Every structure is written in C-alpha cells, then in structure tokens.
C-alpha cells in the first residue's frame, strides 16, 4: 500500500520541488536546526492565476536566528545547496551543478568567512560534497522521500511533525534524538 502512495507521489509534477524542499529540511534537521514549516505550493500571479506548471516550495527554519558564526553560515549554505543536491540524487545525476542563483547566494554567504572569491568558491564546493554525502545516507534519504510524499499529498508539514518523522526515520525512535531539540 505504501509503495503505491509513493509511486503516485513520484508521478505528480510537483515531485521534484517536493524532493528539493524535503532535502533542505532534512539537511537543516540533521545539522541540529529547527524547522517551522515545509510548504509546497503553486506559483501564482497577482490575479491568482497559474504561472505555467512551475511550482515553488518553502522551508522555514524556526526560532530566533542564531548568532552569525562559521557553523551557522555553513548550515545556511548547506540548507541552500540541499534542494539541488536532493533533486540530483533522486534523478541519479551525480554530475549536475547548482543553479546559478543558489550558487551565487552560497558564495556570498561563504565570503563572510573567507577572504577571496576563490576561497569562497572552494568552500562552497566542499560544502556541496558534504551536503550530497549527508543526503546519500540511506536513512536520511528515506526521510527525504517521506517528506516529499507528505508534501505532495498535503502541501505542508509543520515543524513538530517534521522533527517527529525525522527522528523516527533517521534514528528509529523519537526518543533517541530528542536531545537535539532541547
């Protein structure tokens, strides 16, 4: 039964966006950050009309922003890169590149902690590899697919449910990782 639900979700045209949003949420949660809500919605114009078959998603970290440290900048960059990494992983593409806008945003964030553009680009490349590796973990990838399926079915996942599902899928129970969100 569950295989049928996932198969139906994968056939939905919103699946790639759902996977991208799910990947960003999983990376954020794996790095110990809170997630407030994960939303999948259609892009509409000012009059409420559809803008082609393109869809947007949104993953909102919750709580007050942490102080700007190298760790928080790394978290932001990896969360930014995770959407593309998740879609590439889902499609079996290991050679693709991050879209230019996301890549430039990541480089600008990296420049906060590096001196030159070359150093920032090298750092972003390193974080792209780390992000892909984090998502390649079997349990984390199962969580990405579970989130994506839920997004296609319901359109949104609240932060409490996201943390519960993450803990359940990645750690096997909601108790083993509860100290991550104290």
GUVOKE-70156 format. One line per 3 residues: number of its first residue (from 0); their letters; for each residue x, y, z of N, C-alpha, C. Coordinates in steps of 0.2 Angstrom, whole numbers. Layout:
% GUVOKE-70156
NUM	a	X/Y/Z/X/Y/Z/X/Y/Z; ... .
END
This chain:
% GUVOKE-70156
0	xxx	4/-6/0/0/0/0/4/6/0; 9/7/5/14/12/5/18/13/-1; 20/8/-5/23/8/-11/19/12/-16 .
3	xxx	12/10/-16/8/13/-21/7/21/-20; 7/23/-14/7/30/-12/13/34/-14; 19/31/-13/25/34/-15/25/34/-23 .
6	xxx	23/29/-26/23/29/-33/19/34/-36; 13/35/-33/8/40/-36/11/47/-34; 14/48/-29/18/55/-27/23/56/-32 .
9	xxx	27/51/-34/33/52/-39/30/54/-46; 24/52/-47/21/54/-54/19/61/-54; 18/64/-48/15/71/-48/20/76/-51 .
12	xxx	18/81/-55/23/85/-57/27/90/-52; 24/90/-46/27/93/-40/32/90/-37; 33/83/-38/38/79/-35/45/82/-35 .
15	xxx	48/84/-40/55/87/-40/55/93/-35; 50/97/-34/50/103/-30/50/100/-23; 45/95/-22/44/92/-15/51/89/-13 .
18	xxx	54/86/-17/61/82/-15/66/88/-13; 66/93/-17/71/99/-15/69/102/-9; 63/103/-7/61/106/-1/62/101/5 .
21	xxx	61/95/4/62/89/9/70/89/10; 74/89/5/81/89/6/83/94/10; 81/100/9/83/106/13/81/105/20 .
24	xxx	75/102/21/73/101/28/77/96/32; 78/91/28/82/85/31/89/88/33; 92/91/28/99/94/30/99/99/36 .
27	xxx	94/103/36/93/108/42/92/104/48; 88/99/48/87/95/54/93/91/56; 96/88/51/102/84/53/108/88/56 .
30	xxx	108/95/54/113/99/57/111/102/63; 105/100/66/103/102/73/99/108/73; 96/110/67/92/117/66/85/115/67 .
33	xxx	81/119/69/74/118/70/71/120/63; 65/117/61/61/118/55/54/120/58; 52/126/55/45/128/57/40/125/53 .
36	xxx	41/125/46/36/123/42/39/121/35; 37/116/32/39/115/25/33/115/21; 33/120/16/27/121/11/28/120/4 .
39	xxx	24/117/1/24/116/-6/18/119/-9; 19/124/-14/13/127/-17/14/129/-24; 8/131/-27/9/133/-34/11/141/-34 .
42	xxx	15/143/-39/16/149/-40/11/153/-44; 8/158/-41/3/162/-45/4/169/-46; 1/172/-51/2/179/-52/-2/183/-48 .
45	xxx	-2/190/-49/-5/194/-44/-13/193/-44; -16/191/-50/-23/190/-50/-25/183/-48; -20/179/-45/-22/172/-43/-21/167/-48 .
48	xxx	-19/169/-54/-19/164/-60/-12/160/-60; -12/154/-62/-6/149/-63/-1/152/-67; 5/152/-65/11/154/-69/14/147/-72 .
51	xxx	11/145/-77/14/139/-80/14/133/-75; 17/127/-77/17/122/-72/23/122/-67; 25/128/-66/31/129/-61/28/129/-54 .
54	xxx	32/126/-49/30/126/-43/35/129/-38; 33/131/-33/38/134/-28/38/130/-21; 43/130/-17/42/127/-11/45/132/-6 .
57	xxx	44/131/1/47/135/6/48/131/12; 54/131/15/56/128/21/58/133/25; 55/134/31/56/140/35/59/137/42 .
60	xxx	66/139/43/69/137/50/65/141/55; 64/138/61/60/142/66/65/145/71; 62/149/76/66/152/81/70/158/79 .
63	xxx	72/161/84/77/167/83/83/165/79; 85/169/75/91/167/71/97/167/76; 101/161/75/107/161/79/112/166/78 .
66	xxx	117/167/82/122/172/81/126/170/74; 129/174/70/132/173/64/139/170/66; 140/163/66/146/160/67/148/156/60 .
69	xxx	154/153/60/156/149/54/151/144/54; 149/141/59/144/135/59/138/137/56; 135/143/59/128/144/56/128/146/49 .
72	xxx	134/149/46/135/151/39/135/144/35; 139/139/38/139/133/35/132/130/34; 128/130/40/121/127/40/117/131/35 .
75	xxx	118/137/34/114/141/29/115/139/22; 122/138/21/124/136/14/122/129/12; 123/125/17/121/118/16/114/117/15 .
78	xxx	110/121/18/102/120/18/101/123/11; 104/129/9/103/132/2/105/127/-4; 110/123/-3/113/118/-8/109/112/-8 .
81	xxx	105/110/-2/102/104/-2/96/103/-7; 93/108/-9/87/107/-13/90/104/-20; 95/107/-23/98/104/-29/101/97/-28 .
84	xxx	104/96/-22/108/90/-21/102/84/-21; 97/86/-17/91/81/-17/88/79/-23; 87/84/-27/84/83/-34/89/79/-38 .
87	xxx	95/80/-38/100/77/-42/101/70/-39; 101/69/-33/101/62/-30/95/58/-32; 89/61/-32/83/57/-34/83/55/-41 .
90	xxx	86/59/-45/87/58/-53/93/54/-55; 97/52/-50/103/48/-51/108/52/-55; 108/59/-54/113/63/-58/118/65/-53 .
93	xxx	124/63/-54/130/65/-50/134/70/-53; 133/72/-59/137/77/-62/134/84/-63; 128/85/-61/125/91/-62/128/97/-57 .
96	xxx	126/103/-58/128/109/-55/122/112/-51; 124/116/-46/119/120/-43/117/126/-47; 110/127/-47/108/133/-51/112/140/-49 .
99	xxx	113/144/-54/117/150/-53/115/154/-48; 109/155/-47/106/160/-41/108/157/-35; 107/150/-34/108/147/-27/116/147/-26 .
102	xxx	120/146/-31/127/145/-31/130/152/-29; 127/157/-32/130/164/-30/128/166/-23; 122/164/-21/120/166/-14/124/162/-9 .
105	xxx	126/156/-11/130/152/-6/137/155/-6; 140/157/-12/146/160/-12/146/167/-8; 141/171/-9/141/177/-5/141/176/3 .
108	xxx	137/170/5/137/168/12/144/166/14; 147/162/10/154/160/11/159/165/12; 158/171/8/163/176/8/163/180/15 .
111	xxx	158/179/19/158/181/26/164/178/30; 166/172/28/171/169/32/177/167/28; 178/170/22/184/169/18/186/175/15 .
114	xxx	192/176/13/195/182/11/193/183/4; 194/178/-1/194/179/-8/188/176/-11; 186/178/-17/181/174/-20/183/167/-22 .
117	xxx	189/166/-23/192/159/-25/191/155/-18; 193/157/-13/192/154/-6/185/152/-5; 180/157/-6/173/156/-5/171/150/-10 .
120	xxx	173/151/-16/170/146/-21/173/139/-19; 179/138/-17/182/132/-15/178/129/-9; 176/134/-4/172/132/2/165/129/0 .
123	xxx	162/133/-4/155/131/-7/156/124/-10; 161/123/-14/162/116/-17/163/111/-12; 167/112/-7/167/107/-1/160/106/2 .
126	xxx	157/111/3/150/110/6/145/107/2; 146/108/-5/141/104/-10/143/97/-9; 149/95/-8/151/87/-7/148/85/-1 .
129	xxx	149/89/5/146/87/11/139/86/11; 135/91/8/128/91/8/126/84/4; 129/83/-2/127/77/-6/128/71/-1 .
132	xxx	134/70/2/135/65/6/130/64/12; 128/69/15/123/69/20/117/66/18; 115/68/12/108/66/9/109/59/6 .
135	xxx	115/56/5/116/50/2/115/44/7; 115/46/14/114/41/19/107/38/18; 107/32/19/101/28/17/95/30/21 .
138	xxx	96/31/28/90/33/32/88/41/31; 93/45/30/91/52/28/87/52/22; 90/48/17/86/48/10/79/46/11 .
141	xxx	78/41/15/71/38/16/67/44/19; 70/48/24/66/54/26/65/59/21; 69/60/17/68/65/11/62/62/7 .
144	xxx	62/56/5/56/53/1/50/53/5; 50/52/12/44/53/16/41/60/16; 46/65/17/44/72/17/41/73/11 .
147	xxx	44/72/5/42/73/-2/35/70/-3; 34/64/-1/27/61/-2/22/65/2; 23/67/8/19/70/13/17/77/9 .
150	xxx	22/80/7/21/87/4/17/87/-3; 18/81/-7/13/81/-12/6/79/-10; 5/75/-5/-1/73/-3/-5/79/1 .
153	xxx	-1/83/5/-5/88/9/-3/95/8; 3/96/5/5/103/3/9/106/9; 9/103/15/13/106/20/15/101/26 .
156	xxx	20/102/29/22/98/35/24/103/40; 21/103/46/23/108/52/29/105/55; 33/110/58/39/108/61/39/103/66 .
159	xxx	34/102/70/34/97/75/33/90/72; 29/90/67/28/83/63/35/82/59; 38/87/56/44/86/53/50/83/58 .
162	xxx	50/86/64/55/83/68/53/76/70; 47/75/72/45/68/74/47/63/68; 45/64/62/46/60/56/54/59/55 .
165	xxx	57/64/56/65/64/55/68/59/61; 66/60/67/68/56/72/66/49/71; 60/48/69/58/41/68/61/37/63 .
168	xxx	62/41/57/65/38/51/73/37/52; 76/42/54/83/43/54/86/39/60; 83/40/66/85/37/72/82/31/75 .
171	xxx	76/29/72/72/23/74/67/25/79; 68/30/83/63/32/88/63/39/89; 58/42/92/58/49/94/62/50/100 .
174	xxx	64/45/104/67/47/110/75/47/109; 78/43/104/85/43/103/88/50/102; 85/54/98/87/60/96/84/66/99 .
177	xxx	80/65/104/76/71/107/80/76/110; 87/75/112/91/80/115/93/85/110; 93/83/103/94/88/98/90/94/98 .
180	xx	84/94/101/80/100/100/78/102/107; 82/101/112/81/104/119/83/111/119 .
END
